[in-house]
Amino acid sequence: MSRVYDTKTTSFNSEGLLPQVEYAFQSVGKATPTLGVLTKQGVILAAKKLMLSKLLAPDKWGDKLYKIDEHVVCSVCGMAADALVLIDVARKVAQHHSYTFGEPVPLERLVQEISTSLHYHTQYGSTRPFGASILFAGYDKVKGYQLQCTDPGGNYTAWKAHVLGANNANGTSFLKEEYKDDISLEEGLQLALKAMCKTLDSTHPKPEDFEFVVLKKEDDEVKIVMLTPKDLQGLIDKTTIAPADKS
């Protein structure tokens, strides 16, 4: 009987769940990890770089980090093709709001639109859920720096720090212990690197393994800064990585 429910995207099973949506969550949970850290001076997004082939041409923004607007950047987790569709929607929403109202779109308004699109695809039999979650980092004049996350079910939540992807429980547990509300941007970068290492069970990180981006405000202007391999090596050199837990 369960197989009957499994094939339908809009039918609840006997446990009150939508199996196809649950499978979409599993797709996110098995993907290469990404995380975000909110600080007083900016927002940090970090991701494990997906190395498919050494023959691939390098991309300015890497595999998992994408710029939405001048004040919003995001990191994706899950099926890349699904995430790219949502990123395209987010960019259109941002440009439409800017054209209509003459100001940058508030981050929560942008995330609401993406979540609506995600939820739509859980309600109609001719579609399937998106197998991707997105971490949004942004700044607006109403709420300041923000870190927001969407999920395949169409929910969105605001976070101080959050981890998505494979082995996210380790990174989340570490952040719960180490995160502080008054953390500085520099401390946040080191915390993000440590959390990534915890998630990946790594004690010897390399710059080529990661993608980091920082959204911050300088001289009343929001700036999005992608860390270079040299920047990442400097961060690694001054960060103390604890040895992996032995069990």
RODO-2510 file (C-alpha; in nm, 4 decimals, decimal comma):
residues 247
     n   res          X          Y          Z
     1     m     0,0000     0,0000     0,0000
     2     s     0,2853     0,2427     0,0771
     3     r     0,4007     0,2190    -0,2851
     4     v     0,0701     0,3725    -0,3943
     5     y     0,1403     0,6829    -0,1868
     6     d     0,5065     0,6960    -0,2931
     7     t     0,4153     0,7584    -0,6559
     8     k     0,1828     1,0497    -0,5822
     9     t     0,3268     1,3902    -0,4948
    10     t     0,0031     1,5196    -0,3416
    11     s    -0,1253     1,2217    -0,1377
    12     f    -0,0591     1,1860     0,2336
    13     n     0,0366     0,8393     0,3513
    14     s    -0,1061     0,6669     0,6588
    15     e     0,1524     0,8437     0,8777
    16     g     0,0411     1,1875     0,7647
    17     l     0,3462     1,2518     0,5453
    18     l     0,3967     1,3355     0,1795
    19     p     0,6548     1,0720     0,0743
    20     q     0,7816     1,2633    -0,2300
    21     v     0,8478     1,5700    -0,0155
    22     e     1,0261     1,3525     0,2401
    23     y     1,2429     1,2109    -0,0399
    24     a     1,3268     1,5663    -0,1463
    25     f     1,4450     1,6380     0,2097
    26     q     1,6622     1,3254     0,1869
    27     s     1,8164     1,4573    -0,1337
    28     v     1,9211     1,7714     0,0534
    29     g     2,0433     1,5682     0,3509
    30     k     2,2790     1,3646     0,1318
    31     a     2,4285     1,6567    -0,0612
    32     t     2,7692     1,8161    -0,0051
    33     p     2,7403     2,0425     0,3004
    34     t     2,7004     2,4176     0,3194
    35     l     2,6526     2,6513     0,6153
    36     g     2,5924     3,0101     0,7153
    37     v     2,6978     3,2210     1,0145
    38     l     2,5399     3,5533     1,1120
    39     t     2,7663     3,8093     1,2831
    40     k     2,7329     4,1700     1,3967
    41     q     2,9462     4,2875     1,1040
    42     g     2,8171     4,0681     0,8231
    43     v     2,7040     3,7248     0,7081
    44     i     2,9263     3,4336     0,6060
    45     l     2,8368     3,1485     0,3735
    46     a     3,0664     2,8482     0,3347
    47     a     3,0378     2,5349     0,1244
    48     k     3,2288     2,2208     0,0397
    49     k     3,3507     2,2576    -0,3153
    50     l     3,2163     1,9918    -0,5470
    51     m     3,5087     1,8555    -0,7492
    52     l     3,3579     1,6701    -1,0447
    53     s     3,6648     1,6816    -1,2692
    54     k     3,9978     1,8608    -1,2864
    55     l     3,9199     1,9324    -1,6514
    56     l     3,6259     2,1587    -1,5704
    57     a     3,6881     2,5293    -1,6341
    58     p     3,6912     2,7288    -1,3072
    59     d     3,3890     2,9438    -1,2297
    60     k     3,4124     3,2827    -1,0581
    61     w     3,1415     3,1913    -0,8080
    62     g     3,2219     2,8242    -0,7731
    63     d     2,9695     2,5417    -0,7575
    64     k     2,7402     2,6301    -0,4677
    65     l     2,7530     3,0078    -0,4163
    66     y     2,5426     3,2468    -0,6255
    67     k     2,4833     3,6212    -0,6267
    68     i     2,1150     3,7168    -0,6397
    69     d     2,1405     4,0956    -0,6156
    70     e     2,3836     4,3569    -0,4869
    71     h     2,2647     4,2891    -0,1322
    72     v     2,1815     3,9163    -0,1440
    73     v     2,3963     3,6077    -0,1950
    74     c     2,3045     3,2434    -0,1481
    75     s     2,4408     2,8923    -0,1102
    76     v     2,2592     2,5879    -0,2453
    77     c     2,2313     2,2319    -0,1196
    78     g     2,0772     1,9422    -0,3086
    79     m     2,0101     1,8962    -0,6788
    80     a     2,1987     2,1692    -0,8641
    81     a     1,9547     2,1859    -1,1573
    82     d     1,6594     2,2355    -0,9209
    83     a     1,8487     2,5021    -0,7272
    84     l     1,9356     2,6929    -1,0446
    85     v     1,5655     2,7203    -1,1339
    86     l     1,4963     2,8713    -0,7914
    87     i     1,7935     3,1077    -0,8229
    88     d     1,6544     3,2317    -1,1538
    89     v     1,3188     3,2953    -0,9835
    90     a     1,4927     3,4825    -0,7001
    91     r     1,6830     3,7069    -0,9419
    92     k     1,3626     3,7917    -1,1294
    93     v     1,1824     3,8736    -0,8031
    94     a     1,4698     4,0987    -0,6947
    95     q     1,4812     4,2857    -1,0266
    96     h     1,1021     4,3218    -1,0471
    97     h     1,0868     4,4680    -0,6958
    98     s     1,3720     4,7068    -0,7712
    99     y     1,2085     4,8216    -1,0961
   100     t     0,8641     4,8636    -0,9373
   101     f     0,9555     5,0277    -0,6069
   102     g     1,2959     5,1806    -0,6827
   103     e     1,4662     5,0073    -0,3893
   104     p     1,6312     4,6705    -0,3148
   105     v     1,3940     4,3898    -0,2257
   106     p     1,3827     4,3063     0,1488
   107     l     1,5375     3,9656     0,2052
   108     e     1,2332     3,8168     0,3784
   109     r     1,0084     3,9243     0,0900
   110     l     1,2446     3,7511    -0,1543
   111     v     1,2574     3,4324     0,0523
   112     q     0,8772     3,4298     0,0850
   113     e     0,8461     3,4258    -0,2948
   114     i     1,0890     3,1349    -0,3268
   115     s     0,9080     2,9435    -0,0517
   116     t     0,5754     2,9994    -0,2274
   117     s     0,7194     2,8473    -0,5439
   118     l     0,8565     2,5532    -0,3450
   119     h     0,5215     2,4933    -0,1759
   120     y     0,3333     2,5160    -0,5062
   121     h     0,5281     2,2151    -0,6308
   122     t     0,4012     2,0009    -0,3412
   123     q     0,0314     2,0591    -0,4223
   124     y    -0,0140     1,9606    -0,7859
   125     g     0,0131     1,6158    -0,9375
   126     s     0,1758     1,7409    -1,2560
   127     t     0,4859     1,8602    -1,0676
   128     r     0,7391     1,7213    -0,8234
   129     p     0,9027     1,8879    -0,5199
   130     f     1,2325     2,0688    -0,5672
   131     g     1,5177     1,8599    -0,4299
   132     a     1,7082     2,1605    -0,2991
   133     s     1,7358     2,3973    -0,0045
   134     i     1,8889     2,7433    -0,0230
   135     l     2,0672     2,9509     0,2413
   136     f     2,0221     3,3234     0,1765
   137     a     2,2511     3,5889     0,3248
   138     g     2,1385     3,9466     0,2882
   139     y     2,1105     4,2972     0,4261
   140     d     1,8221     4,5432     0,4223
   141     k     1,7549     4,8695     0,6006
   142     v     1,4672     4,7252     0,8042
   143     k     1,6196     4,4117     0,9597
   144     g     1,9904     4,4556     0,8904
   145     y     2,1977     4,1427     0,8359
   146     q     1,9971     3,8230     0,7959
   147     l     2,0457     3,4530     0,7315
   148     q     1,7374     3,2765     0,5917
   149     c     1,6844     2,9209     0,4728
   150     t     1,4210     2,7538     0,2536
   151     d     1,3381     2,3824     0,2390
   152     p     1,1684     2,1543    -0,0203
   153     g     0,8376     2,1685     0,1664
   154     g     0,8035     2,5443     0,1181
   155     n     0,8985     2,6540     0,4708
   156     y     1,1483     2,9285     0,5441
   157     t     1,3264     3,0141     0,8666
   158     a     1,5697     3,2748     0,9983
   159     w     1,8898     3,1543     1,1630
   160     k     2,1922     3,2770     1,3549
   161     a     2,3913     2,9823     1,2201
   162     h     2,2777     2,6847     1,0154
   163     v     2,4186     2,3762     0,8410
   164     l     2,2710     2,1877     0,5460
   165     g     2,3761     1,8674     0,3754
   166     a     2,5503     1,5429     0,4620
   167     n     2,6596     1,4968     0,8227
   168     n     2,4992     1,8282     0,9190
   169     a     2,4310     1,7039     1,2736
   170     n     2,8015     1,7301     1,3630
   171     g     2,8280     2,0854     1,2365
   172     t     2,5020     2,1881     1,4019
   173     s     2,6078     2,0424     1,7368
   174     f     2,9388     2,2304     1,7165
   175     l     2,7700     2,5609     1,6324
   176     k     2,5241     2,5228     1,9197
   177     e     2,8188     2,5008     2,1589
   178     e     3,0464     2,7645     2,0069
   179     y     2,8225     3,0334     1,8550
   180     k     2,7841     3,3638     2,0428
   181     d     2,5459     3,6473     1,9605
   182     d     2,8201     3,9130     1,9718
   183     i     3,0605     3,7251     1,7430
   184     s     3,2767     3,9403     1,5149
   185     l     3,3206     3,8847     1,1426
   186     e     3,6725     3,7486     1,1865
   187     e     3,5588     3,5143     1,4637
   188     g     3,2670     3,4103     1,2447
   189     l     3,5016     3,3120     0,9614
   190     q     3,7044     3,0921     1,1925
   191     l     3,3865     2,9442     1,3411
   192     a     3,2537     2,8658     0,9930
   193     l     3,5782     2,6914     0,8972
   194     k     3,5781     2,4856     1,2175
   195     a     3,2138     2,3896     1,1653
   196     m     3,2867     2,2823     0,8075
   197     c     3,5743     2,0668     0,9310
   198     k     3,3473     1,9111     1,1927
   199     t     3,0863     1,8374     0,9294
   200     l     3,3445     1,6839     0,6960
   201     d     3,5372     1,5048     0,9760
   202     s     3,8505     1,6794     0,8524
   203     t     4,1487     1,8053     1,0514
   204     h     4,3648     1,9153     0,7581
   205     p     4,1557     2,1532     0,5453
   206     k     4,2855     2,2793     0,2109
   207     p     4,1836     2,6041     0,0355
   208     e     4,0740     2,4153    -0,2752
   209     d     3,8191     2,2192    -0,0680
   210     f     3,5996     2,5176     0,0201
   211     e     3,4057     2,8155    -0,1080
   212     f     3,3568     3,1131     0,1256
   213     v     3,1706     3,4373     0,0662
   214     v     3,1197     3,7323     0,3006
   215     l     2,8380     3,9868     0,2803
   216     k     2,9197     4,3026     0,4735
   217     k     2,8595     4,6755     0,4725
   218     e     3,1390     4,9282     0,4158
   219     d     3,0926     5,3045     0,3784
   220     d     2,7126     5,2625     0,3677
   221     e     2,7447     5,0209     0,0772
   222     v     2,6750     4,6473     0,0868
   223     k     2,9630     4,4432    -0,0498
   224     i     2,9816     4,0757    -0,1413
   225     v     3,3359     3,9408    -0,1154
   226     m     3,4372     3,5978    -0,2435
   227     l     3,7398     3,4651    -0,0566
   228     t     4,0322     3,3713    -0,2816
   229     p     4,2473     3,0587    -0,2267
   230     k     4,5077     3,2908    -0,0717
   231     d     4,2472     3,4328     0,1682
   232     l     4,1354     3,0813     0,2610
   233     q     4,4912     2,9680     0,3243
   234     g     4,5417     3,2647     0,5573
   235     l     4,2200     3,1741     0,7389
   236     i     4,3305     2,8111     0,7739
   237     d     4,6728     2,9144     0,9062
   238     k     4,5281     3,1182     1,1928
   239     t     4,2455     2,8786     1,2834
   240     t     4,3006     2,5999     1,5319
   241     i     4,1252     2,2885     1,4065
   242     a     4,0411     2,0420     1,6845
   243     p     4,1233     1,6750     1,6203
   244     a     3,8372     1,4556     1,5042
   245     d     3,6404     1,2786     1,7743
   246     k     3,7394     0,9172     1,8246
   247     s     3,4659     0,6677     1,8992
***
